[in-house]
């Protein structure tokens, strides 16, 4: 009986918690601001300049959601969160959306009271070393001291990789991103490990001389990075998920921020539904029919966001790779707008 009472109380608490967060889209509209949790500072993904202006791929996704829901991409309040803080901030309602280079895993998806709305960047974990070490492969790191951030999948993948390859290593673990970077560049460890995109960001933005550091060729994990929302609010989950789909669909159909007004006159039924010219899809999400038009007009399609923040012309110099559209050999694929 005591066990039954315990689980009954837990169920009531879960229902009450879900109900408390079951109208996020209404709260966002009422507040007039989207509260978005982002990284404390990762160039290309989410970083603030000296004026407090945030930029990055994850930041632009927040802006796209704000444009869709509030009509204005600038109506975002950014909350910088460490790896340890991010899930608690979302669970507690401190933020409405987590858009912070976070890996979608089974454990996170099934046990933290959150749900991932898709993938904004397909990544994988790698290693960076000083060029002076003359190391050409991660398999040459046996016995090395390796800087890693705690509270991440990176820490677990690191242990798995060395165990699987019969190697040993000494983890030099840090809670914060900044302190881990400082430690690596000051020589406290021979290698630094995180997502490959993060390595490119850190090398470009933080290395005393980027050319003195090499990112090794091995990718040791799958790291699908994407936005997450609280579990139990299906409408908000659908809104965030379909904003991402809209950015992908826009790129596939050739709808850019510069051409979006012109393409409202397109005879393509897919473009007409995307831009709200036909189909009446917006009300299904609790939005008007121009929600996707606004996101594309104010922020751009996925390709524009990628190129602006992390592409070959940026300091990160990242190729599209797996993040190319499916028609070009990548994994990016929008669900049908019907």
C-alpha positions in Angstrom: 0.0 0.0 0.0 2.8 2.4 0.9 4.5 1.7 -2.5 1.2 2.3 -4.3 0.7 5.6 -2.4 4.3 6.6 -3.3 3.8 6.0 -7.1 0.4 7.6 -6.9 1.9 10.8 -5.4 4.7 10.7 -8.0 2.1 10.5 -10.8 0.1 13.4 -9.4 3.3 15.5 -9.2 4.2 14.6 -12.8 0.8 15.6 -14.0 0.8 18.8 -12.1 4.3 19.7 -13.3 3.3 18.9 -16.9 0.1 21.0 -16.6 2.1 23.9 -15.2 4.1 24.0 -18.4 1.4 22.9 -20.8 0.9 26.3 -22.4 4.4 27.6 -23.1 3.3 29.1 -26.4 0.7 31.2 -24.6 3.2 32.2 -21.9 5.7 33.3 -24.5 3.1 35.4 -26.3 1.9 36.9 -23.0 5.5 37.7 -21.9 6.4 39.1 -25.3 9.8 37.4 -25.0 11.2 34.0 -25.8 13.5 32.9 -23.0 16.3 30.8 -24.6 19.0 28.9 -22.9 22.3 29.0 -24.8 26.0 28.2 -24.3 28.1 30.6 -22.1 30.3 31.3 -25.1 31.0 29.0 -28.1 32.0 30.9 -31.2 29.8 30.0 -34.2 27.0 28.6 -32.0 26.3 31.1 -29.2 28.5 33.9 -28.1 28.0 37.5 -26.9 30.1 40.4 -28.1 31.3 43.3 -25.9 27.9 45.0 -26.5 26.0 42.0 -25.2 24.8 41.0 -28.7 24.4 37.3 -29.2 25.3 35.5 -32.4 25.6 31.9 -33.6 23.8 29.0 -35.1 22.0 28.1 -31.9 21.2 31.8 -31.3 19.7 32.1 -34.8 17.4 29.2 -34.1 16.1 31.0 -31.0 15.6 34.1 -33.2 13.7 32.1 -35.8 11.3 30.7 -33.1 10.8 34.2 -31.8 10.0 35.5 -35.3 7.5 32.7 -35.8 5.7 33.1 -32.5 6.1 36.8 -31.6 6.6 38.3 -35.0 10.0 39.7 -34.1 13.3 37.8 -34.1 14.8 40.3 -31.6 12.4 39.4 -28.8 14.7 36.8 -27.2 16.1 36.9 -23.7 19.3 34.8 -23.7 20.3 32.8 -20.6 23.9 31.5 -20.8 24.0 28.1 -19.2 26.9 25.7 -18.4 26.7 22.0 -19.2 25.7 21.3 -15.6 23.0 24.0 -15.5 21.2 23.5 -18.8 18.8 20.7 -18.0 17.7 22.1 -14.6 17.1 25.5 -16.2 14.7 23.9 -18.8 13.1 21.6 -16.3 12.4 24.4 -13.8 10.9 26.7 -16.4 13.7 29.2 -16.2 13.9 29.0 -20.0 11.3 28.1 -22.6 13.7 26.6 -25.0 17.2 25.1 -24.7 19.3 25.8 -27.9 22.7 25.0 -26.6 24.8 22.4 -28.6 23.2 19.6 -26.7 23.5 16.0 -27.8 20.2 14.0 -28.2 20.6 10.7 -26.3 18.2 8.1 -25.1 18.9 8.8 -21.4 18.3 12.6 -21.8 15.3 12.1 -24.0 13.6 9.5 -21.7 14.6 10.4 -18.1 15.1 14.2 -17.8 11.5 15.4 -18.5 12.6 17.0 -21.7 12.2 16.2 -25.4 14.4 17.0 -28.4 12.7 18.8 -31.3 15.1 17.7 -34.0 18.8 18.1 -35.0 20.3 21.5 -35.9 23.8 20.2 -36.3 25.1 16.6 -36.8 28.5 16.4 -35.1 31.0 13.9 -33.6 33.6 14.0 -30.9 37.2 14.6 -31.8 40.6 15.6 -30.3 42.8 18.7 -30.7 46.5 18.7 -29.9 49.4 21.1 -30.2 51.1 20.7 -33.6 54.5 20.6 -31.7 53.5 17.1 -30.3 53.7 15.7 -33.9 50.7 13.5 -33.2 48.8 12.4 -36.3 46.2 10.1 -34.8 44.1 9.8 -31.6 45.5 6.3 -31.3 48.9 7.9 -30.5 47.4 9.4 -27.3 48.0 6.3 -25.1 48.8 7.6 -21.6 48.1 11.2 -22.4 46.5 13.8 -20.1 43.3 15.0 -21.8 41.3 18.1 -20.9 37.5 17.4 -20.8 34.4 19.1 -19.5 32.3 17.4 -16.9 28.6 16.8 -17.2 28.8 16.1 -20.9 28.6 13.0 -23.2 32.2 13.9 -24.1 33.4 12.6 -20.8 31.7 9.2 -21.2 32.7 8.8 -24.9 36.3 9.5 -24.0 36.4 6.6 -21.5 34.6 4.3 -24.0 37.1 5.1 -26.8 40.2 4.5 -24.8 38.8 1.3 -23.2 37.8 0.0 -26.6 41.2 0.6 -28.0 43.1 -0.8 -25.1 44.7 2.5 -24.2 44.9 4.5 -21.0 44.6 8.2 -20.3 44.5 10.7 -17.5 41.3 12.9 -17.6 41.8 16.5 -16.5 38.2 17.4 -15.8 36.8 20.9 -15.5 33.2 22.0 -14.7 33.4 25.2 -16.9 34.2 25.6 -20.5 36.4 28.6 -20.0 38.7 27.0 -17.4 39.0 23.8 -19.6 40.2 26.0 -22.5 42.6 28.0 -20.4 44.1 24.7 -19.0 44.6 23.2 -22.5 46.3 26.3 -24.0 48.5 26.7 -20.9 49.8 23.2 -21.4 48.1 21.4 -18.5 47.1 18.5 -20.8 48.4 17.2 -24.1 45.0 17.0 -25.8 41.5 18.6 -25.6 38.4 16.7 -26.5 34.8 17.8 -27.3 32.6 17.9 -30.4 34.5 18.5 -33.6 32.6 21.8 -34.2 33.5 22.9 -30.7 37.2 22.1 -31.4 37.0 24.3 -34.5 35.3 27.1 -32.5 37.8 26.9 -29.7 40.8 26.8 -32.0 39.5 29.8 -34.1 38.4 32.0 -31.2 40.6 31.1 -28.2 44.0 29.7 -29.4 46.9 32.1 -29.1 47.8 31.1 -32.7 45.2 28.8 -34.3 47.9 27.4 -36.7 49.8 25.9 -33.8 47.0 23.4 -33.1 45.7 20.4 -35.1 42.4 18.6 -35.0 43.0 14.9 -35.3 41.1 13.0 -38.0 39.3 10.5 -35.8 35.6 11.1 -34.9 34.8 8.8 -32.0 31.0 9.3 -31.5 27.7 10.5 -33.0 26.7 13.8 -31.5 23.3 15.0 -33.0 22.9 18.4 -31.5 19.5 20.0 -31.3 17.0 22.1 -29.4 15.0 20.7 -26.5 11.8 21.7 -24.7 10.0 20.4 -21.6 8.1 17.2 -21.9 4.3 17.4 -21.5 3.6 20.4 -23.7 2.9 18.9 -27.1 1.9 22.2 -28.7 5.1 24.0 -27.9 7.1 20.9 -28.9 5.3 21.0 -32.3 6.0 24.7 -32.7 9.7 24.4 -32.1 10.0 21.2 -34.2 8.2 22.8 -37.2 10.2 26.0 -37.1 13.3 23.8 -37.6 11.5 22.0 -40.4 10.5 25.3 -42.0 14.2 26.4 -42.1 15.2 23.2 -43.8 12.3 23.2 -46.2 13.0 26.8 -47.2 16.6 25.9 -48.1 15.5 22.8 -50.1 12.9 25.0 -52.0 15.3 27.8 -52.7 13.5 30.2 -50.4 16.0 32.7 -48.9 15.6 35.8 -46.7 16.2 37.9 -49.8 13.7 36.1 -52.1 11.0 35.1 -49.6 8.6 38.0 -50.6 9.1 37.3 -54.3 8.5 33.6 -53.7 5.1 34.2 -52.2 4.0 34.2 -55.8 5.6 30.9 -56.6 3.3 28.3 -58.3 4.9 25.5 -56.3 2.3 24.2 -53.9 5.0 23.3 -51.4 6.3 26.8 -51.3 2.8 28.2 -51.0 2.0 26.0 -48.0 5.4 26.9 -46.4 4.8 30.6 -46.7 1.2 30.5 -45.7 -0.2 31.5 -49.1 -2.3 28.3 -49.0 -3.0 25.4 -46.7 -4.0 27.2 -43.5 -1.4 25.3 -41.5 -0.5 28.0 -38.9 -3.6 27.6 -36.7 -2.8 23.9 -36.3 0.3 25.1 -34.3 -1.6 27.9 -32.6 0.1 30.5 -34.9 -1.0 32.5 -37.9 -0.2 31.4 -41.4 2.8 33.7 -41.8 4.9 32.1 -39.0 7.4 30.4 -41.3 7.5 33.4 -43.6 8.6 35.6 -40.7 11.3 33.1 -39.5 12.8 32.9 -43.0 12.5 36.6 -43.8 14.1 37.8 -40.5 16.6 35.0 -39.9 17.1 33.1 -43.2 16.9 29.4 -44.2 19.0 26.7 -42.6 21.7 27.1 -45.3 22.0 30.8 -44.7 22.2 30.3 -40.9 24.9 27.7 -41.4 27.0 29.7 -43.8 26.7 32.9 -41.7 27.9 31.3 -38.5 30.1 28.2 -39.1 30.5 27.8 -42.8 33.7 27.8 -44.9 33.8 31.6 -45.1 33.8 32.0 -41.2 36.8 31.5 -38.8 35.4 28.0 -38.1 35.7 26.9 -41.8 33.3 24.0 -41.4 32.1 22.2 -44.5 28.4 21.2 -44.7 29.2 17.5 -44.6 26.4 15.6 -42.8 24.6 18.9 -42.4 24.0 19.2 -46.1 20.5 18.7 -47.5 19.6 15.1 -48.2 19.6 15.8 -51.9 23.3 16.7 -51.7 24.4 13.7 -49.6 23.7 15.1 -46.2 21.2 14.2 -43.4 19.2 17.3 -43.3 15.6 16.6 -44.3 12.4 18.5 -43.7 9.1 16.7 -42.9 6.4 17.4 -45.5 4.4 20.6 -45.2 0.9 19.3 -45.8 
